Amino acid sequence: MRQDETWDAETAAQYDTPGIGMFAPEVLDPTVDRLAELAAGGPALEFAVGTGRVAVPLAGRGVPVTGIELSEPMIERLRAKVDEATIPVVVGDMATATAPGEYALVYLVFNTISNLLTQAEQVACFRNAARHLAPGGRFVIELWVPELRALPPGREATVWLTQPGYIGLDTYDLLRQHVVSHHFRFDGSRQASLFRSPHRYVWPAELDLMGQLAGFELESRHADWAGAEFTAESRSHVSVYRLPG
């Protein structure tokens, strides 16, 4: 599965879930609050801006936001919300595409760096963030912690979420550090829909080394956008990297 095949028109049409899931206020509001704080009045660049889940409310807070996005169907959904003057978007890969100008903040949310399927591409993403930032600028990544402790010996899959009408499971390729996320959605009928997305999982320590290779220092790491302590039991993290001033 290539990324342009994964994030196609059908996926874009189903992506926005206003008020629930990752669009729920308790998920989105702390994200926007923290990013606005980190931007500190300067402009921000979102890698993989998608349909504008974060960019639109962040721009509404007075932060100038530009996006980079590979999926044109996702950009079309964004354009139904705001015009190019409000949130300019460069079409391209977040590891290589460049946006005009210099930024105080570059950010990648909701595990998106794992959409890059090789270590080399992920390192290039860090370097791309660095080249867009002013001295002292920050690069923020939200990413899940691989759940390999939940993977029994000899098994290749973990169920990471079950709730009414939904089951999420991951299948692992430990040799290549790859995972495919399977999202099953169903109702009272006998039918179900399946959405799959490929990823390369990254441990926090490996992420920190990527940051060092691009000239960053780790400034902070928390378990969520509200600033909860990151521990060995945390299922995800928000990591803030900073260039020297």
C-alpha positions as CSV (number, residue, x, y, z in Angstrom):
1,M,0.0,0.0,0.0
2,R,1.5,3.3,-1.0
3,Q,0.5,6.5,0.9
4,D,-1.2,8.0,-2.1
5,E,-3.3,4.9,-2.3
6,T,-4.1,4.9,1.4
7,W,-5.2,8.5,1.6
8,D,-7.5,8.5,-1.4
9,A,-10.8,10.2,-2.1
10,E,-12.9,7.6,-0.2
11,T,-10.7,7.9,2.9
12,A,-10.8,11.7,2.7
13,A,-14.6,11.7,2.5
14,Q,-14.8,9.6,5.7
15,Y,-12.0,11.3,7.6
16,D,-13.8,14.1,9.4
17,T,-15.9,13.1,12.4
18,P,-17.0,16.4,13.9
19,G,-17.3,16.3,17.7
20,I,-16.2,12.7,18.1
21,G,-13.0,10.6,17.9
22,M,-10.0,12.7,17.2
23,F,-12.3,15.7,16.5
24,A,-13.7,15.5,20.1
25,P,-13.1,18.7,22.0
26,E,-11.3,16.9,24.8
27,V,-8.8,15.6,22.2
28,L,-8.5,18.6,19.9
29,D,-8.6,21.6,22.3
30,P,-5.5,20.6,24.4
31,T,-3.7,20.0,21.1
32,V,-4.5,23.4,19.7
33,D,-3.8,25.1,23.1
34,R,-0.3,23.6,23.3
35,L,0.6,24.3,19.7
36,A,-0.5,27.9,20.1
37,E,1.7,28.2,23.2
38,L,4.7,26.7,21.4
39,A,4.3,28.9,18.4
40,A,4.6,31.9,20.7
41,G,3.1,34.3,18.2
42,G,5.2,33.1,15.2
43,P,4.1,31.2,12.1
44,A,3.6,27.4,12.1
45,L,4.0,24.7,9.4
46,E,2.0,21.5,9.7
47,F,3.5,18.4,8.0
48,A,0.6,16.3,6.6
49,V,-2.0,18.9,7.2
50,G,-4.8,16.6,5.9
51,T,-8.3,18.1,6.1
52,G,-7.2,20.7,8.6
53,R,-8.3,19.1,11.8
54,V,-5.7,21.0,13.8
55,A,-4.7,23.7,11.3
56,V,-8.1,25.3,11.0
57,P,-8.7,25.8,14.7
58,L,-5.0,26.8,15.2
59,A,-5.4,29.5,12.5
60,G,-8.6,30.6,14.2
61,R,-6.4,31.3,17.3
62,G,-4.4,33.8,15.3
63,V,-1.5,31.5,14.4
64,P,-0.5,31.8,10.8
65,V,-0.5,28.2,9.5
66,T,0.9,26.7,6.3
67,G,0.6,23.1,5.4
68,I,2.4,20.4,3.4
69,E,0.2,17.5,2.2
70,L,0.6,14.6,-0.2
71,S,-3.0,13.7,-0.6
72,E,-4.9,16.0,-3.0
73,P,-8.3,14.6,-1.9
74,M,-7.5,15.6,1.7
75,I,-6.6,19.1,0.5
76,E,-9.9,19.3,-1.3
77,R,-11.7,18.6,2.0
78,L,-9.6,21.3,3.6
79,R,-10.5,23.8,0.9
80,A,-14.2,23.3,1.7
81,K,-13.4,24.8,5.1
82,V,-10.9,27.6,4.4
83,D,-9.3,29.1,1.3
84,E,-5.7,29.2,0.2
85,A,-5.1,32.7,1.6
86,T,-6.1,31.4,5.1
87,I,-4.1,28.2,5.1
88,P,-1.7,27.9,2.1
89,V,-0.8,24.3,1.3
90,V,2.2,22.9,-0.6
91,V,1.4,19.6,-2.4
92,G,4.2,17.1,-1.6
93,D,5.9,14.6,0.7
94,M,6.6,15.9,4.2
95,A,10.1,14.4,4.0
96,T,11.2,16.5,1.0
97,A,8.7,19.2,0.1
98,T,9.5,22.8,1.0
99,A,7.2,25.7,1.9
100,P,8.2,29.3,1.5
101,G,9.2,31.3,4.5
102,E,10.7,30.6,7.9
103,Y,8.7,29.2,10.9
104,A,8.7,29.3,14.6
105,L,7.0,25.9,14.8
106,V,6.8,22.8,12.7
107,Y,4.5,20.0,13.9
108,L,3.4,16.5,13.1
109,V,0.3,15.1,14.9
110,F,-1.6,11.9,15.4
111,N,1.3,9.4,14.6
112,T,1.8,10.8,11.1
113,I,5.6,10.5,11.0
114,S,5.0,6.7,11.1
115,N,3.4,7.0,7.6
116,L,7.0,7.3,6.3
117,L,7.9,3.7,5.9
118,T,11.8,3.8,6.1
119,Q,14.2,5.1,8.7
120,A,15.9,7.2,6.0
121,E,12.6,8.9,5.2
122,Q,11.9,9.6,8.9
123,V,15.4,11.1,9.3
124,A,14.8,13.2,6.2
125,C,11.6,14.5,7.8
126,F,13.5,15.8,10.8
127,R,16.0,17.5,8.5
128,N,13.2,19.0,6.5
129,A,11.6,20.4,9.6
130,A,15.0,21.9,10.6
131,R,15.5,23.6,7.3
132,H,12.1,25.4,7.7
133,L,12.7,26.6,11.2
134,A,14.2,29.9,12.5
135,P,17.0,29.6,15.1
136,G,15.4,28.4,18.4
137,G,12.4,27.0,16.5
138,R,10.6,23.9,17.6
139,F,9.5,20.6,16.0
140,V,6.7,18.8,17.7
141,I,5.8,15.2,17.1
142,E,2.8,13.2,18.5
143,L,3.4,9.5,18.3
144,W,2.3,6.2,19.8
145,V,4.6,3.9,21.7
146,P,4.9,0.5,20.0
147,E,2.9,-2.1,22.0
148,L,5.3,-4.9,21.5
149,R,5.0,-5.9,25.2
150,A,1.4,-7.0,24.4
151,L,2.6,-9.2,21.5
152,P,2.8,-12.8,22.8
153,P,5.7,-15.0,21.4
154,G,4.8,-16.4,18.1
155,R,1.9,-14.0,17.5
156,E,1.9,-11.3,14.9
157,A,-1.1,-9.1,15.9
158,T,-2.4,-7.2,18.9
159,V,-5.9,-5.8,19.4
160,W,-5.4,-2.3,20.7
161,L,-9.0,-1.0,20.9
162,T,-12.5,-2.5,21.1
163,Q,-15.6,-0.5,21.5
164,P,-19.2,-0.6,20.2
165,G,-19.1,-0.7,16.4
166,Y,-15.2,-0.8,16.2
167,I,-12.2,-3.0,16.6
168,G,-8.7,-1.9,16.0
169,L,-5.8,-4.3,15.6
170,D,-2.2,-4.1,14.4
171,T,-0.1,-6.7,12.6
172,Y,3.6,-6.5,13.0
173,D,6.7,-7.2,10.9
174,L,9.4,-7.1,13.6
175,L,12.2,-7.5,11.1
176,R,11.4,-4.4,9.1
177,Q,9.9,-2.5,12.1
178,H,6.6,-2.3,10.2
179,V,3.0,-2.4,11.3
180,V,-0.3,-2.4,9.5
181,S,-3.2,-0.9,11.4
182,H,-6.6,-2.5,10.6
183,H,-9.7,-0.6,11.5
184,F,-12.9,-2.6,11.5
185,R,-16.2,-0.7,11.7
186,F,-19.6,-2.5,11.9
187,D,-23.2,-2.1,12.9
188,G,-26.0,-4.5,13.7
189,S,-25.8,-6.2,10.3
190,R,-23.5,-9.0,9.2
191,Q,-21.3,-6.6,7.2
192,A,-18.2,-4.7,8.3
193,S,-15.9,-2.2,6.6
194,L,-12.1,-2.3,6.8
195,F,-9.6,0.5,6.5
196,R,-5.9,-0.4,6.6
197,S,-2.8,1.8,6.8
198,P,0.9,0.9,6.8
199,H,3.4,2.4,9.3
200,R,6.9,2.2,10.5
201,Y,6.9,2.2,14.3
202,V,9.6,4.3,16.1
203,W,10.7,4.0,19.7
204,P,11.2,7.3,21.6
205,A,15.0,6.8,21.8
206,E,15.3,6.2,18.1
207,L,13.2,9.4,17.5
208,D,15.6,11.3,19.7
209,L,18.6,10.1,17.7
210,M,16.9,11.3,14.5
211,G,16.5,14.7,16.2
212,Q,20.2,14.8,17.0
213,L,21.1,14.0,13.4
214,A,19.1,17.0,12.3
215,G,20.6,19.3,14.9
216,F,17.7,19.3,17.4
217,E,17.8,18.9,21.2
218,L,14.9,17.2,23.0
219,E,13.2,20.0,25.0
220,S,10.3,18.1,26.6
221,R,8.3,14.9,26.4
222,H,4.9,14.3,27.9
223,A,2.3,11.6,27.7
224,D,-0.3,13.9,26.2
225,W,-1.0,17.4,25.0
226,A,-2.1,18.5,28.5
227,G,1.3,17.8,29.9
228,A,0.9,14.5,31.8
229,E,4.1,12.8,32.9
230,F,5.6,10.3,30.3
231,T,6.2,7.0,32.0
232,A,7.0,3.4,30.9
233,E,3.3,2.7,30.8
234,S,2.4,5.7,28.5
235,R,0.8,4.6,25.2
236,S,1.8,7.7,23.3
237,H,3.9,10.8,23.7
238,V,4.2,14.5,22.6
239,S,7.9,15.3,22.1
240,V,9.2,18.8,21.5
241,Y,12.5,19.2,19.8
242,R,14.3,22.6,19.6
243,L,17.0,24.0,17.4
244,P,19.8,26.0,19.1
245,G,18.9,29.7,19.3
